[in-house]
Each structure stands twice: as C-alpha cells, then as structure tokens.
Amino acid sequence: METRTTRSVAVNKPLGVDQCNCSAMRKANRQISRFYDAHLEPVGLRITQFLTLAALNELGSAAVNALAEQLDIERTAMGKMVGFLERDGLVRIRPSPTDGRSRLIELTDAGRRFHDKAAPLWQRAQREFEQLNGAKNVAVLRGALRNMVVGNIKPSSSED
C-alpha cells in the first residue's frame, strides 16, 4: 500500500519543464515573433498579418479556410484577422464565382501597396535573423521543422 509520504514525493518531484519540447518551441516562437513584429512595427503590422498579406500577394485570392490551412492558423482566428484587414481596406472579401457558399479574400490595391511597403522590413528581419543565427543553421532549422512529426492532431480553437 502506498503511503502518503510516497505520494507527496512523486507529486513534488520536478517535472523537468526545461526538457519539454513544447515549452522550448513555444518560447522560441514567441521570441522570433517578437523579433519580426519589431521589424514590422514601423508599418503597424504583426508577423501574422504580414504573412497573410504575403500569402494573398502570392495566391491572388483564397478562401478563408484555405488561407488558414496554408498559414496553419485556426479558422476562426483567421476570419477575425481578415475582418481587421478588411476594415483597414487592405483586403476585400467577395463571393466565389464557382461556389456561392464560399467567400474569397484578395488584396485591394491599398493592400498590395501596403504589402510592398512592409516586404523590405520583413526581408531585413530575415537577413538579420540569418546573421544572428547563421544562414546554414536557419536553413537546417526550417528543414527540421518542416519534417517534424507530431501525429495527426486536429487544431483546437486556441492559438495561444
């Protein structure tokens, strides 16, 4: 029979949070996001907003779900962000010509100009990140992250 003392030792045993893969990834993500946000601050964008504009600049137009999937952002969070970008006149939402139930997001002319103004700031962040960490290390990191296997987990409603 397990005694109270044995249970409390097990409960009080350190978890080794510094060895948690998820914690390390979240910490790195927040630090890198702050780095890019600081570079984009002169135009008033966060990295997630810039990447949305950049994806639309490359794609031309996309459905909310497809854009959310490409950027790996939860669909409701993507919808909220697109709403802000639409409010600011950077994107427009229109019905799909092939599926009346679907809506397409596309850059406005102002959105395209805004993207073009922000792109050099993002490019400078890219260069500085590579200078700080080594171009080879950054390329290896991107490759390793692309190949990371985490199972078949469905995204939750939280993007925190």
MOQUIKA-V823221 format. One record per residue. N is the residue number from 0. RES is the residue in one letter. SS is DSSP state (A for helix, B for strand, O for the rest). PHI is phi in whole degrees, 0 to 359 (999 if undefined). Layout:
BEGIN
((N & RES & SS & PHI) (N & RES & SS & PHI))
END
This chain:
BEGIN
((0 & M & O & 999) (1 & E & O & 282) (2 & T & O & 269) (3 & R & A & 301) (4 & T & A & 297) (5 & T & A & 296) (6 & R & A & 297) (7 & S & A & 293) (8 & V & A & 295) (9 & A & A & 295) (10 & V & A & 291) (11 & N & A & 274) (12 & K & O & 294) (13 & P & O & 302) (14 & L & O & 278) (15 & G & O & 74) (16 & V & A & 305) (17 & D & A & 294) (18 & Q & A & 261) (19 & C & O & 284) (20 & N & A & 299) (21 & C & A & 296) (22 & S & A & 299) (23 & A & A & 297) (24 & M & A & 293) (25 & R & A & 297) (26 & K & A & 297) (27 & A & A & 298) (28 & N & A & 300) (29 & R & A & 296) (30 & Q & A & 294) (31 & I & A & 292) (32 & S & A & 299) (33 & R & A & 298) (34 & F & A & 301) (35 & Y & A & 291) (36 & D & A & 302) (37 & A & A & 298) (38 & H & A & 290) (39 & L & A & 271) (40 & E & A & 305) (41 & P & A & 302) (42 & V & A & 257) (43 & G & O & 78) (44 & L & O & 248) (45 & R & O & 259) (46 & I & A & 300) (47 & T & A & 296) (48 & Q & A & 291) (49 & F & A & 299) (50 & L & A & 297) (51 & T & A & 295) (52 & L & A & 297) (53 & A & A & 296) (54 & A & A & 297) (55 & L & A & 293) (56 & N & A & 297) (57 & E & A & 283) (58 & L & A & 277) (59 & G & O & 93) (60 & S & B & 205) (61 & A & B & 202) (62 & A & B & 287) (63 & V & A & 306) (64 & N & A & 297) (65 & A & A & 293) (66 & L & A & 294) (67 & A & A & 299) (68 & E & A & 294) (69 & Q & A & 298) (70 & L & A & 269) (71 & D & O & 54) (72 & I & O & 243) (73 & E & O & 305) (74 & R & A & 305) (75 & T & A & 291) (76 & A & A & 294) (77 & M & A & 296) (78 & G & A & 300) (79 & K & A & 295) (80 & M & A & 296) (81 & V & A & 298) (82 & G & A & 300) (83 & F & A & 294) (84 & L & A & 294) (85 & E & A & 291) (86 & R & A & 303) (87 & D & O & 276) (88 & G & O & 78) (89 & L & O & 268) (90 & V & B & 227) (91 & R & B & 233) (92 & I & B & 244) (93 & R & B & 223) (94 & P & B & 295) (95 & S & O & 291) (96 & P & O & 290) (97 & T & O & 257) (98 & D & O & 216) (99 & G & O & 300) (100 & R & O & 279) (101 & S & O & 260) (102 & R & B & 243) (103 & L & B & 254) (104 & I & B & 254) (105 & E & B & 214) (106 & L & B & 290) (107 & T & O & 276) (108 & D & A & 300) (109 & A & A & 297) (110 & G & A & 296) (111 & R & A & 294) (112 & R & A & 296) (113 & F & A & 296) (114 & H & A & 302) (115 & D & A & 296) (116 & K & A & 286) (117 & A & A & 278) (118 & A & A & 304) (119 & P & A & 296) (120 & L & A & 294) (121 & W & A & 295) (122 & Q & A & 298) (123 & R & A & 294) (124 & A & A & 299) (125 & Q & A & 302) (126 & R & A & 298) (127 & E & A & 296) (128 & F & A & 298) (129 & E & A & 292) (130 & Q & A & 295) (131 & L & A & 291) (132 & N & A & 246) (133 & G & O & 88) (134 & A & A & 302) (135 & K & A & 295) (136 & N & A & 299) (137 & V & A & 293) (138 & A & A & 296) (139 & V & A & 297) (140 & L & A & 300) (141 & R & A & 301) (142 & G & A & 296) (143 & A & A & 296) (144 & L & A & 293) (145 & R & A & 298) (146 & N & O & 269) (147 & M & O & 296) (148 & V & O & 252) (149 & V & O & 234) (150 & G & O & 90) (151 & N & O & 255) (152 & I & O & 263) (153 & K & O & 282) (154 & P & O & 294) (155 & S & O & 268) (156 & S & O & 279) (157 & S & O & 258) (158 & E & O & 250) (159 & D & O & 296))
END
